[in-house]
Amino acid sequence: MKKIITISIILFWVTNIFAQQIIPVVQTGHSGKINHVKWDETGRYIASADANNDVVINDVIAGKQFYKIKLPGKAGISDLKFVGENLIIENQAEYYAFNMQNLELSKNAQSFLNQNLTDGYQLRGGAVKKKGRSLINKDVFVHFTCVASHPTLPFVIAGDEKGWIYFCNKSLRLKKRFRTHQLDITSIDFTKDGKFAAIASADRSISIWSLPEIKFEKRLIPRSFNVYGMDSHPSGNVLAFGDELGFTYLMTFENDKITCEGIDTHNGKVNDVVFTPNQMCVATAGSDNRAAIVDFENMRPLQYFTLHPSTSKVSQTFNVKAIQDRATDREATKLLFDENVYSVAVSPDGTQIAYSGGTWGKPNPMMKVASIKKLNLNKTKAYRKKKGDAQGLSKKNNTHIFHQLYFDDEKQFWGLGENYDEAQAFKVTLTGYDETTTGSVKGGFAYSDFDENKMIIVDKQEKNMNTDYLVKRDMRTGDMFSCSGFNITKTSDGNTVSFEGHRGYINDIEMIREKNFLVSSAEDASMIFWNLETGEKIMIVYVVDQGKLVLVTPENYYMAQGDALTGLGFNYNGRVLPAEQFDLKYNRPDIVMDKMGVYSPDIITLYHKAYVKRLRKSGFTEEMLEGEMNLPELTITNLNDISYKTKNQNLNLNITMSDDLYEIDRLNIWVNDVPFYGTRGLSLKEMQQKTFEKSIDLPLSVGMNLIQVSCLNSVGIESLKEEFEVEYESNSKQKPDLYLVSVAVAEY
């Protein structure tokens, strides 16, 4: 197995081109607790399955994710195994086969049985035991959750519920102990040759360790997360949304840029986001038993609002009646202990907040209202000060759980999404609120005009592939938007428009009418901007590292902010490559801006000129890059003869380059990131050959030399880089030349 350079978790969608398949990829991760991890026979691929029926396959050598699969039905994946070119998945006593060549998932695969790695080692609370020997946890109150015995090396690896990893010998004598993860260790597996271990955790990451040296190599961790609640401002220039980590975002559309800012708001998923009368302040509903007001001018939450008072895991654990009555009913228990605030709303004058959520060991769910007048939402940011947590006012006899709340005046709000096409009205009072009348969403229930972008929930059910689970109504036109499986359907005056392109269940949909956008978020960690009228996919947007945007067109042109580019790659012909290898063709901010339709023409022209200048520096023109995508191949034919250490100052490389469609244009060689042939490389254009061989004597520097070699074809596509290290041990004691380069300015 090659040395691990980089490893990341990436999700992708599929699109076809004429020559070969190319798939843009952005780093996302598991959507839930990882329960299983398995290596393939070669030690190149790792498959992992989580509690939400997501299966992720990572190409460890390439350092990227190979594919992500969503299995149908409720969570129930119990095991994984690579068999030939297939990954076999056991899910609720049914077996699925995922073909690694054609990327197809089929049912009725043959059953399998994996080797039991526990080898008689038993978990006993805070101890691991076998035949009178014990490994005791350093914290006696912390339980071990996983143990695996290496099949050939004298290693036992155990993990506990706090993320600590224990490396022991077969007699359970501790060798090393690390805390690489934050939550319980769930699964451990070894490569067939025994040189690497993969350790999975409930924190949705996987750590890779080399053995027998017990060296931590890399942690596979996502950089982009699922977006849930969204809201678009009536102005059409601002979109607010929240993600599964608890961050709240504000995306602003300007003539010269699109910006995105994130604020850490909740300890868990953000279920709902709505604008207040101040477009720089939003209200959020979290899965941590709280609603919040978030200020994007002061960049902080202004105030939290508690749903259930004094909730804790202790009250859940020691609720004797619940244990007795519901011990065998998982669904009932889940409903009884529910910390989610599902919906939130703010009155038009910015003085009241309402929020609705689940139950917590009590017969009824809870809904509350609270005054937010002292937050001064309608004043400048200097007047908006952070306040302490508020408890709000509730009604003991409330039985409602709403997935959307809506104020139509200062004192009246509506609850929606509990029953099909039903809107329930409430009046704010001095002691809380009173339930008043009911209405129909389709009938236009409210007494005031809806804003330009308002969509109201008609129905919300459990996500599934076959029926509508989220239905929203455009309150201005009456158009209906229905989500089923991974797709959205718009119904308008008897006509239907389909929006197809997500690779996961839809989480939310909103519209930006002023820009003719429908915006959807899904469990593939993407937001897609669609043409509201035609269903055309305009742009796929990912939020990387809590606020940096990656925008990709359906034609694979991309634009990335800051170092978000490092989170982008391409799955090409069964391999995942860094985006830099396709930069000349696909790194096109000018095309992305033009496609988005929100930038000024002058800005687009400037970016196009910058692109042409970049091409010119690389020795290409736009015309040269037209044509089908095809990846050239480069091989160092004497690579196996190169020693890791050498006393020769010059290293001989025999290089073969080929391309099925295009002529080889140039050769690039880097030594310790310094281009040997300059930034343009060695031109081979005059040779006019699709296959070319060259022998090179490469001078080495004293010490370690990281050598990278690649070639480009005539349309600017780079081959995979051959990369290896050679240490040059000089016999001469002469010191190398020292060069000093200084830069100064005459005036400040």
PABA-834900 format. One record per residue (C-alpha): residue in one letter; chain; x, y, z. Coordinates in steps of 0.25 Angstrom, whole numbers, plus 5000, padded with zeros to 4 digits. Example, Ala and Ser with C-alpha at 12.3 -4.5 7.8 and 13.67 -1.06 7.14 Angstrom:
2
 rest kette   px   py   pz
    A     A 5049 4982 5031
    S     A 5055 4996 5029
# end
This chain:
748
 rest kette   px   py   pz
    M     A 5000 5000 5000
    K     A 5005 5014 4996
    K     A 5008 5024 5007
    I     A 4996 5032 5011
    I     A 4997 5046 5007
    T     A 4983 5052 5009
    I     A 4970 5045 5012
    S     A 4956 5052 5012
    I     A 4941 5049 5011
    I     A 4935 5054 4999
    L     A 4921 5053 4992
    F     A 4918 5054 4978
    W     A 4907 5054 4967
    V     A 4908 5048 4953
    T     A 4908 5054 4939
    N     A 4912 5049 4926
    I     A 4922 5055 4915
    F     A 4926 5049 4902
    A     A 4939 5043 4905
    Q     A 4939 5038 4919
    Q     A 4931 5040 4932
    I     A 4935 5052 4941
    I     A 4928 5055 4954
    P     A 4931 5067 4962
    V     A 4933 5064 4977
    V     A 4932 5072 4990
    Q     A 4936 5068 5003
    T     A 4924 5063 5011
    G     A 4922 5052 5021
    H     A 4914 5042 5028
    S     A 4900 5048 5032
    G     A 4900 5040 5045
    K     A 4907 5031 5055
    I     A 4917 5021 5048
    N     A 4914 5007 5052
    H     A 4922 4999 5043
    V     A 4936 5000 5035
    K     A 4942 4990 5026
    W     A 4955 4990 5017
    D     A 4955 4983 5003
    E     A 4965 4972 5000
    T     A 4975 4981 4994
    G     A 4975 4991 5005
    R     A 4972 5002 4996
    Y     A 4957 5004 4999
    I     A 4950 5006 5012
    A     A 4934 5005 5013
    S     A 4927 5010 5025
    A     A 4912 5010 5028
    D     A 4905 5020 5038
    A     A 4892 5020 5046
    N     A 4884 5027 5034
    N     A 4887 5016 5024
    D     A 4898 5024 5017
    V     A 4909 5016 5012
    V     A 4922 5023 5008
    I     A 4934 5017 5000
    N     A 4947 5024 5001
    D     A 4959 5022 4992
    V     A 4970 5023 5002
    I     A 4982 5023 4992
    A     A 4975 5034 4984
    G     A 4972 5041 4997
    K     A 4957 5043 4993
    Q     A 4943 5037 4994
    F     A 4940 5028 4983
    Y     A 4925 5027 4985
    K     A 4913 5029 4994
    I     A 4901 5021 4994
    K     A 4887 5023 5001
    L     A 4880 5010 5004
    P     A 4865 5010 5004
    G     A 4856 5008 5016
    K     A 4859 5010 5031
    A     A 4873 5009 5037
    G     A 4877 4995 5039
    I     A 4891 4993 5032
    S     A 4897 4982 5040
    D     A 4910 4978 5032
    L     A 4919 4981 5020
    K     A 4928 4972 5012
    F     A 4936 4974 4999
    V     A 4935 4962 4989
    G     A 4942 4964 4976
    E     A 4937 4977 4969
    N     A 4925 4977 4978
    L     A 4922 4983 4992
    I     A 4912 4974 4999
    I     A 4903 4981 5009
    E     A 4894 4974 5019
    N     A 4882 4983 5022
    Q     A 4870 4977 5031
    A     A 4873 4963 5027
    E     A 4874 4967 5012
    Y     A 4886 4967 5004
    Y     A 4890 4978 4994
    A     A 4902 4978 4984
    F     A 4908 4991 4980
    N     A 4917 4989 4967
    M     A 4930 4997 4968
    Q     A 4931 4997 4952
    N     A 4917 5002 4948
    L     A 4913 5009 4961
    E     A 4900 5001 4961
    L     A 4893 4996 4974
    S     A 4885 4983 4973
    K     A 4877 4975 4982
    N     A 4877 4960 4985
    A     A 4892 4958 4987
    Q     A 4898 4946 4993
    S     A 4899 4946 5008
    F     A 4913 4946 5015
    L     A 4920 4945 5028
    N     A 4931 4953 5033
    Q     A 4943 4949 5042
    N     A 4940 4951 5056
    L     A 4951 4960 5061
    T     A 4948 4960 5076
    D     A 4955 4946 5077
    G     A 4949 4944 5091
    Y     A 4952 4957 5097
    Q     A 4940 4962 5104
    L     A 4935 4976 5108
    R     A 4931 4977 5123
    G     A 4927 4992 5125
    G     A 4940 4999 5128
    A     A 4949 4986 5125
    V     A 4953 4977 5114
    K     A 4955 4963 5119
    K     A 4960 4950 5113
    K     A 4964 4937 5121
    G     A 4967 4944 5134
    R     A 4974 4956 5128
    S     A 4968 4970 5128
    L     A 4970 4984 5122
    I     A 4964 4994 5132
    N     A 4959 5008 5126
    K     A 4967 5019 5132
    D     A 4954 5025 5136
    V     A 4947 5014 5143
    F     A 4933 5021 5140
    V     A 4935 5020 5125
    H     A 4931 5008 5118
    F     A 4938 5001 5106
    T     A 4930 5000 5094
    C     A 4938 4993 5084
    V     A 4950 4983 5083
    A     A 4957 4976 5072
    S     A 4969 4966 5072
    H     A 4979 4967 5060
    P     A 4979 4954 5052
    T     A 4994 4953 5051
    L     A 5001 4964 5059
    P     A 5001 4964 5074
    F     A 4991 4975 5075
    V     A 4978 4977 5082
    I     A 4971 4990 5080
    A     A 4960 4995 5089
    G     A 4951 5008 5089
    D     A 4943 5014 5099
    E     A 4930 5023 5100
    K     A 4939 5036 5101
    G     A 4947 5033 5088
    W     A 4959 5028 5095
    I     A 4967 5017 5087
    Y     A 4975 5007 5095
    F     A 4986 4999 5087
    C     A 4990 4986 5095
    N     A 4998 4973 5093
    K     A 4990 4960 5093
    S     A 4991 4959 5108
    L     A 4984 4973 5109
    R     A 4997 4980 5114
    L     A 4995 4995 5110
    K     A 5005 5000 5100
    K     A 4999 5013 5096
    R     A 4986 5021 5098
    F     A 4981 5033 5089
    R     A 4968 5041 5089
    T     A 4967 5044 5074
    H     A 4951 5044 5074
    Q     A 4941 5051 5082
    L     A 4930 5041 5084
    D     A 4929 5026 5085
    I     A 4938 5016 5077
    T     A 4928 5008 5069
    S     A 4936 4999 5059
    I     A 4950 4994 5056
    D     A 4956 4987 5044
    F     A 4970 4983 5039
    T     A 4975 4982 5024
    K     A 4978 4968 5019
    D     A 4993 4970 5020
    G     A 4991 4976 5035
    K     A 4999 4989 5032
    F     A 4987 4998 5035
    A     A 4975 4999 5044
    A     A 4963 5007 5042
    I     A 4955 5012 5054
    A     A 4941 5018 5053
    S     A 4934 5026 5063
    A     A 4920 5032 5066
    D     A 4926 5046 5063
    R     A 4925 5042 5049
    S     A 4940 5041 5046
    I     A 4950 5030 5043
    S     A 4964 5030 5048
    I     A 4975 5022 5040
    W     A 4987 5016 5048
    S     A 4999 5009 5042
    L     A 5004 4997 5049
    P     A 5013 4992 5056
    E     A 5018 5006 5059
    I     A 5004 5010 5064
    K     A 5005 5023 5056
    F     A 4993 5032 5054
    E     A 4993 5035 5039
    K     A 4980 5042 5036
    R     A 4966 5045 5041
    L     A 4955 5044 5031
    I     A 4946 5056 5034
    P     A 4935 5064 5026
    R     A 4937 5078 5022
    S     A 4922 5081 5017
    F     A 4909 5077 5024
    N     A 4895 5076 5021
    V     A 4886 5088 5021
    Y     A 4872 5088 5027
    G     A 4864 5100 5030
    M     A 4864 5111 5020
    D     A 4857 5125 5018
    S     A 4858 5135 5007
    H     A 4857 5150 5010
    P     A 4846 5157 5002
    S     A 4856 5166 4996
    G     A 4862 5154 4989
    N     A 4876 5158 4992
    V     A 4878 5149 5005
    L     A 4876 5135 5008
    A     A 4877 5129 5022
    F     A 4879 5114 5026
    G     A 4885 5105 5037
    D     A 4892 5092 5036
    E     A 4893 5079 5044
    L     A 4905 5084 5053
    G     A 4897 5095 5058
    F     A 4903 5107 5050
    T     A 4894 5118 5044
    Y     A 4897 5124 5031
    L     A 4894 5137 5024
    M     A 4897 5137 5009
    T     A 4896 5150 5002
    F     A 4895 5153 4987
    E     A 4902 5166 4982
    N     A 4906 5171 4968
    D     A 4921 5167 4970
    K     A 4920 5155 4979
    I     A 4912 5145 4987
    T     A 4916 5145 5002
    C     A 4913 5135 5013
    E     A 4915 5136 5028
    G     A 4913 5125 5038
    I     A 4911 5126 5053
    D     A 4911 5115 5063
    T     A 4897 5115 5069
    H     A 4892 5101 5074
    N     A 4898 5088 5080
    G     A 4892 5080 5068
    K     A 4883 5082 5056
    V     A 4876 5095 5052
    N     A 4862 5090 5049
    D     A 4856 5104 5045
    V     A 4861 5118 5041
    V     A 4853 5130 5039
    F     A 4856 5145 5037
    T     A 4852 5156 5047
    P     A 4848 5170 5042
    N     A 4863 5173 5042
    Q     A 4869 5165 5030
    M     A 4882 5164 5038
    C     A 4875 5156 5049
    V     A 4869 5143 5048
    A     A 4861 5133 5058
    T     A 4866 5119 5059
    A     A 4860 5106 5064
    G     A 4870 5096 5069
    S     A 4871 5081 5073
    D     A 4877 5085 5086
    N     A 4863 5089 5093
    R     A 4865 5104 5089
    A     A 4861 5115 5080
    A     A 4870 5127 5077
    I     A 4871 5140 5071
    V     A 4884 5142 5063
    D     A 4890 5155 5059
    F     A 4899 5155 5047
    E     A 4904 5169 5049
    N     A 4909 5167 5063
    M     A 4912 5152 5059
    R     A 4906 5145 5071
    P     A 4894 5139 5076
    L     A 4886 5150 5084
    Q     A 4877 5142 5093
    Y     A 4873 5127 5095
    F     A 4859 5122 5098
    T     A 4858 5109 5105
    L     A 4846 5100 5102
    H     A 4846 5090 5113
    P     A 4851 5095 5126
    S     A 4862 5087 5134
    T     A 4863 5075 5124
    S     A 4874 5066 5125
    K     A 4878 5052 5122
    V     A 4876 5048 5136
    S     A 4861 5051 5136
    Q     A 4860 5042 5124
    T     A 4868 5031 5130
    F     A 4861 5031 5143
    N     A 4847 5033 5138
    V     A 4841 5020 5144
    K     A 4828 5021 5138
    A     A 4833 5023 5124
    I     A 4843 5011 5126
    Q     A 4831 5002 5131
    D     A 4821 5006 5120
    R     A 4830 5008 5108
    A     A 4842 4999 5110
    T     A 4838 4991 5098
    D     A 4833 5002 5089
    R     A 4845 5009 5082
    E     A 4836 5019 5075
    A     A 4828 5023 5087
    T     A 4841 5025 5095
    K     A 4846 5034 5084
    L     A 4834 5042 5084
    L     A 4834 5044 5099
    F     A 4848 5049 5100
    D     A 4849 5059 5088
    E     A 4858 5072 5090
    N     A 4855 5077 5076
    V     A 4850 5091 5074
    Y     A 4844 5089 5061
    S     A 4839 5103 5057
    V     A 4840 5117 5060
    A     A 4834 5131 5056
    V     A 4836 5145 5060
    S     A 4824 5156 5059
    P     A 4825 5167 5048
    D     A 4828 5177 5059
    G     A 4840 5169 5064
    T     A 4834 5168 5079
    Q     A 4829 5154 5080
    I     A 4835 5140 5077
    A     A 4828 5127 5076
    Y     A 4834 5113 5076
    S     A 4829 5099 5076
    G     A 4835 5086 5079
    G     A 4834 5072 5084
    T     A 4832 5065 5098
    W     A 4841 5062 5109
    G     A 4836 5052 5118
    K     A 4822 5058 5119
    P     A 4809 5055 5112
    N     A 4808 5067 5103
    P     A 4818 5074 5094
    M     A 4821 5089 5097
    M     A 4820 5102 5090
    K     A 4824 5115 5096
    V     A 4824 5130 5093
    A     A 4833 5141 5098
    S     A 4835 5156 5098
    I     A 4848 5160 5090
    K     A 4845 5175 5090
    K     A 4857 5178 5098
    L     A 4866 5172 5087
    N     A 4864 5185 5079
    L     A 4863 5177 5066
    N     A 4859 5190 5058
    K     A 4870 5198 5064
    T     A 4885 5199 5059
    K     A 4894 5188 5064
    A     A 4900 5197 5075
    Y     A 4886 5196 5082
    R     A 4885 5181 5081
    K     A 4892 5174 5093
    K     A 4893 5160 5097
    K     A 4882 5155 5107
    G     A 4881 5143 5117
    D     A 4873 5131 5114
    A     A 4858 5133 5114
    Q     A 4848 5122 5118
    G     A 4836 5127 5111
    L     A 4821 5125 5113
    S     A 4814 5112 5110
    K     A 4800 5105 5112
    K     A 4799 5092 5120
    N     A 4788 5087 5111
    N     A 4796 5089 5098
    T     A 4796 5076 5089
    H     A 4802 5082 5076
    I     A 4815 5080 5069
    F     A 4817 5089 5057
    H     A 4827 5089 5047
    Q     A 4825 5103 5043
    L     A 4820 5116 5050
    Y     A 4815 5129 5044
    F     A 4811 5142 5049
    D     A 4801 5150 5041
    D     A 4800 5162 5051
    E     A 4807 5166 5064
    K     A 4798 5157 5073
    Q     A 4793 5145 5064
    F     A 4801 5134 5059
    W     A 4798 5121 5052
    G     A 4803 5107 5054
    L     A 4805 5098 5041
    G     A 4810 5084 5037
    E     A 4803 5076 5048
    N     A 4792 5072 5039
    Y     A 4790 5072 5024
    D     A 4785 5086 5019
    E     A 4782 5091 5033
    A     A 4786 5104 5039
    Q     A 4783 5106 5054
    A     A 4782 5120 5059
    F     A 4787 5126 5073
    K     A 4786 5139 5080
    V     A 4797 5144 5088
    T     A 4792 5148 5102
    L     A 4799 5153 5115
    T     A 4800 5139 5120
    G     A 4804 5132 5107
    Y     A 4794 5130 5096
    D     A 4780 5125 5093
    E     A 4776 5115 5083
    T     A 4766 5121 5073
    T     A 4762 5117 5060
    T     A 4766 5107 5049
    G     A 4768 5110 5034
    S     A 4773 5104 5021
    V     A 4787 5106 5015
    K     A 4781 5104 5001
    G     A 4770 5114 5004
    G     A 4780 5125 5008
    F     A 4777 5124 5023
    A     A 4784 5138 5028
    Y     A 4777 5151 5029
    S     A 4789 5159 5023
    D     A 4797 5158 5010
    F     A 4808 5149 5009
    D     A 4822 5154 5005
    E     A 4828 5151 4991
    N     A 4835 5138 4995
    K     A 4826 5132 5005
    M     A 4824 5117 5004
    I     A 4815 5110 5014
    I     A 4816 5095 5018
    V     A 4803 5088 5014
    D     A 4808 5074 5018
    K     A 4820 5068 5025
    Q     A 4823 5053 5027
    E     A 4834 5043 5029
    K     A 4844 5043 5017
    N     A 4842 5032 5007
    M     A 4844 5029 4992
    N     A 4830 5026 4988
    T     A 4820 5037 4994
    D     A 4821 5052 4996
    Y     A 4827 5055 5009
    L     A 4828 5070 5008
    V     A 4818 5079 5001
    K     A 4819 5094 5001
    R     A 4810 5104 4995
    D     A 4814 5117 4988
    M     A 4805 5127 4995
    R     A 4805 5137 4984
    T     A 4802 5128 4972
    G     A 4796 5116 4979
    D     A 4806 5107 4972
    M     A 4809 5094 4979
    F     A 4823 5088 4982
    S     A 4824 5073 4986
    C     A 4836 5065 4990
    S     A 4837 5050 4987
    G     A 4849 5042 4988
    F     A 4861 5051 4983
    N     A 4852 5059 4974
    I     A 4843 5072 4974
    T     A 4830 5074 4966
    K     A 4823 5087 4964
    T     A 4809 5087 4960
    S     A 4803 5100 4954
    D     A 4789 5101 4947
    G     A 4790 5086 4944
    N     A 4804 5086 4938
    T     A 4816 5080 4945
    V     A 4830 5083 4945
    S     A 4841 5073 4951
    F     A 4854 5077 4958
    E     A 4863 5066 4958
    G     A 4878 5065 4962
    H     A 4879 5063 4977
    R     A 4885 5050 4982
    G     A 4878 5050 4996
    Y     A 4865 5053 5002
    I     A 4860 5067 5001
    N     A 4861 5075 5014
    D     A 4855 5088 5010
    I     A 4851 5097 4999
    E     A 4850 5112 4997
    M     A 4848 5122 4986
    I     A 4855 5135 4982
    R     A 4844 5140 4973
    E     A 4852 5153 4969
    K     A 4863 5144 4963
    N     A 4854 5133 4958
    F     A 4861 5123 4967
    L     A 4855 5111 4974
    V     A 4866 5107 4985
    S     A 4866 5093 4991
    S     A 4875 5086 5001
    A     A 4876 5071 5003
    E     A 4883 5060 5010
    D     A 4895 5060 5000
    A     A 4900 5073 5007
    S     A 4897 5082 4995
    M     A 4888 5093 4992
    I     A 4883 5094 4977
    F     A 4878 5107 4971
    W     A 4868 5104 4960
    N     A 4860 5112 4950
    L     A 4847 5114 4957
    E     A 4839 5113 4944
    T     A 4846 5102 4936
    G     A 4853 5093 4946
    E     A 4866 5095 4940
    K     A 4878 5093 4949
    I     A 4886 5106 4950
    M     A 4896 5103 4961
    I     A 4900 5093 4972
    V     A 4905 5100 4984
    Y     A 4913 5094 4996
    V     A 4917 5101 5009
    V     A 4931 5097 5013
    D     A 4937 5100 5026
    Q     A 4926 5107 5032
    G     A 4924 5118 5022
    K     A 4933 5117 5009
    L     A 4925 5114 4997
    V     A 4928 5104 4985
    L     A 4919 5107 4973
    V     A 4918 5097 4962
    T     A 4910 5097 4949
    P     A 4903 5085 4943
    E     A 4915 5086 4932
    N     A 4925 5084 4943
    Y     A 4931 5099 4943
    Y     A 4934 5103 4957
    M     A 4937 5115 4966
    A     A 4942 5113 4980
    Q     A 4944 5123 4991
    G     A 4958 5124 4999
    D     A 4964 5110 5002
    A     A 4950 5103 4999
    L     A 4956 5099 4986
    T     A 4964 5088 4994
    G     A 4951 5082 4997
    L     A 4947 5080 4982
    G     A 4952 5069 4973
    F     A 4947 5061 4961
    N     A 4944 5046 4961
    Y     A 4949 5042 4947
    N     A 4949 5029 4940
    G     A 4948 5021 4954
    R     A 4958 5030 4961
    V     A 4957 5043 4969
    L     A 4967 5054 4966
    P     A 4969 5068 4972
    A     A 4963 5079 4965
    E     A 4976 5086 4961
    Q     A 4978 5075 4950
    F     A 4965 5081 4943
    D     A 4968 5096 4947
    L     A 4971 5100 4933
    K     A 4958 5095 4927
    Y     A 4948 5096 4939
    N     A 4952 5107 4949
    R     A 4944 5117 4942
    P     A 4938 5128 4951
    D     A 4934 5136 4939
    I     A 4925 5125 4934
    V     A 4919 5122 4948
    M     A 4916 5136 4950
    D     A 4909 5137 4937
    K     A 4901 5125 4939
    M     A 4897 5130 4953
    G     A 4891 5142 4947
    V     A 4893 5152 4959
    Y     A 4907 5158 4956
    S     A 4909 5171 4948
    P     A 4914 5169 4933
    D     A 4926 5177 4937
    I     A 4930 5168 4948
    I     A 4928 5155 4939
    T     A 4937 5162 4928
    L     A 4948 5165 4938
    Y     A 4948 5150 4942
    H     A 4949 5145 4928
    K     A 4961 5154 4925
    A     A 4967 5149 4937
    Y     A 4965 5134 4932
    V     A 4970 5138 4918
    K     A 4983 5143 4925
    R     A 4984 5131 4934
    L     A 4983 5122 4921
    R     A 4994 5131 4914
    K     A 5004 5129 4925
    S     A 5002 5114 4924
    G     A 5004 5114 4909
    F     A 4989 5111 4905
    T     A 4978 5118 4898
    E     A 4963 5116 4900
    E     A 4962 5110 4887
    M     A 4972 5099 4891
    L     A 4964 5095 4902
    E     A 4951 5092 4894
    G     A 4948 5077 4892
    E     A 4945 5064 4900
    M     A 4951 5061 4913
    N     A 4962 5051 4913
    L     A 4972 5048 4924
    P     A 4987 5046 4919
    E     A 4995 5035 4925
    L     A 5009 5036 4930
    T     A 5018 5024 4935
    I     A 5032 5024 4941
    T     A 5036 5011 4935
    N     A 5048 5010 4944
    L     A 5041 5014 4957
    N     A 5043 5000 4964
    D     A 5058 5001 4961
    I     A 5059 5014 4969
    S     A 5065 5013 4983
    Y     A 5059 5021 4995
    K     A 5073 5025 4998
    T     A 5084 5028 4988
    K     A 5098 5034 4988
    N     A 5097 5038 4974
    Q     A 5094 5053 4972
    N     A 5086 5051 4959
    L     A 5074 5042 4958
    N     A 5071 5035 4944
    L     A 5056 5035 4941
    N     A 5050 5027 4929
    I     A 5037 5034 4926
    T     A 5026 5029 4917
    M     A 5014 5038 4913
    S     A 5002 5035 4905
    D     A 4987 5040 4902
    D     A 4977 5033 4894
    L     A 4971 5045 4888
    Y     A 4981 5057 4888
    E     A 4995 5060 4886
    I     A 5005 5061 4898
    D     A 5007 5076 4900
    R     A 5017 5077 4912
    L     A 5024 5070 4923
    N     A 5025 5075 4938
    I     A 5034 5071 4949
    W     A 5035 5077 4963
    V     A 5046 5074 4973
    N     A 5041 5079 4987
    D     A 5030 5087 4980
    V     A 5040 5095 4972
    P     A 5037 5093 4957
    F     A 5049 5087 4950
    Y     A 5045 5092 4936
    G     A 5039 5105 4941
    T     A 5025 5109 4942
    R     A 5021 5105 4928
    G     A 5028 5092 4928
    L     A 5036 5085 4917
    S     A 5029 5087 4904
    L     A 5027 5075 4895
    K     A 5017 5082 4885
    E     A 5026 5081 4873
    M     A 5027 5066 4874
    Q     A 5012 5065 4871
    Q     A 5011 5051 4877
    K     A 5000 5044 4885
    T     A 5011 5035 4891
    F     A 5025 5040 4896
    E     A 5036 5034 4903
    K     A 5047 5042 4910
    S     A 5059 5039 4919
    I     A 5063 5050 4929
    D     A 5075 5052 4939
    L     A 5069 5059 4950
    P     A 5079 5066 4960
    L     A 5076 5064 4975
    S     A 5078 5073 4987
    V     A 5084 5067 4999
    G     A 5074 5061 5009
    M     A 5060 5057 5005
    N     A 5055 5060 4991
    L     A 5040 5059 4988
    I     A 5038 5057 4973
    Q     A 5025 5059 4966
    V     A 5024 5056 4951
    S     A 5012 5059 4941
    C     A 5009 5062 4927
    L     A 4998 5071 4920
    N     A 4991 5068 4907
    S     A 4988 5078 4896
    V     A 4974 5082 4903
    G     A 4981 5085 4916
    I     A 4977 5073 4924
    E     A 4988 5068 4934
    S     A 4991 5053 4936
    L     A 4991 5047 4950
    K     A 5004 5051 4957
    E     A 5014 5041 4960
    E     A 5020 5044 4974
    F     A 5031 5038 4982
    E     A 5043 5041 4991
    V     A 5058 5039 4990
    E     A 5068 5043 5000
    Y     A 5081 5048 4995
    E     A 5093 5045 5004
    S     A 5105 5053 4999
    N     A 5119 5048 5001
    S     A 5124 5062 5001
    K     A 5125 5070 5013
    Q     A 5124 5083 5005
    K     A 5113 5093 5010
    P     A 5103 5096 4999
    D     A 5102 5111 4994
    L     A 5093 5120 5002
    Y     A 5085 5130 4994
    L     A 5078 5142 5000
    V     A 5067 5149 4993
    S     A 5062 5162 5000
    V     A 5051 5172 4996
    A     A 5050 5186 5001
    V     A 5041 5199 4999
    A     A 5046 5213 4999
    E     A 5034 5219 5005
    Y     A 5023 5215 5014
# end
